[in-house]
C-alpha cells in the first residue's frame, strides 16, 4: 500500500487540508473509490476505511492482479467533517457540485479540480454517495443515464437494486457525471445510512466491490458474504412516493427492506404539543420499503417513504 497526498489546501489559521489517497497494486489505473465529500458523510468514510483494511489483506496475499492498481480516497472534505457541517465550512458550497473543477476558481472549485486531475483517467470509478433526502435507503447502485452508463458491470456488485435515472441540469457538475463524460465507468453506492454508522451495510458494500473486482479480473481471490442478488434494474418511475399532508413528530412503523401490503400502516405523525395523531401513512400498494425519512420531525408535503 502506498499512502499519498492527492491534493493539499493551505489555510491561514489551520493546518493545511490534505486529501489522502491509498494506492494498492501497480500498473494501469483500474479502479478509484471515493468516500465522503460532505461533512456529514460518516458512513461513506467508514465504508472506505473498511475497504482499505480489506485491500491491505488482499495485497499482502498478492491477490491483486499484476498490472492493476486501485486508489481509495476515504475523505475529500475533512474540514467540514471536523465540525459536522454538511457543506464547505466557510461559504456553504458543495464540492460535489463543482466538478470537473477550476484551478483559478472558488475554494471548492479548486479542490474539485485538484482531485479530478488525479482520478479522471481511471477505468472504473466508485463513489460512496449520499442523497439530498435525509433518511435510510435500501442499499443500491445508482447511475445517471448519460449514454456511457454500464448496467451489466453494475450488476456484478450483486446489490439488490441498480437505479438508473435521467440527468438533471445540476447533475452535470457532479463527480459521477463527469467521470462518465471522461469515459470512466462510474457507479454510486448507497448504503443504509449517512450520518450514522451501519456496520452491516458497510461490510456488504465492501464485499460487493470485491465481487465486481473479481468479475473484472482486477482481483484474483474468493469472496463470501455480502449480497447475493441478480440485481433488479429500476428507473425513476419504479418508485412510489408516500407523502405526508401534516407536519409534526414523525415515527416509522416499518423498516427499510421490509415487504409491505396495500393499506399497511407505515408511519405516524403526531402533534408536537398535544400528542394527538395528525396522520397515519399507509402503503398505497404492495411493495418493499426502499427509502424512509428518519428525522424525528417532518414538514408537510414531504416524501416520507418510497416503495419499490
PyMOL commands that set and color helices and strands:
alter all, ss='L'
color gray80, all
select helices_A, chain A and resi 42-60+78-83+95-97+107-119+151-155+169-173+175-181+199-215+236-238
alter helices_A, ss='H'
color red, helices_A
select strands_A, chain A and resi 2-9+17-25+28-36+68-75+124-128+135-137+140-145+161-166+185-190+232-234+240-243+248-252+259-260+265-270+277-282+287-293+297-298+303-307
alter strands_A, ss='S'
color yellow, strands_A
deselect
rebuild
show_as cartoon
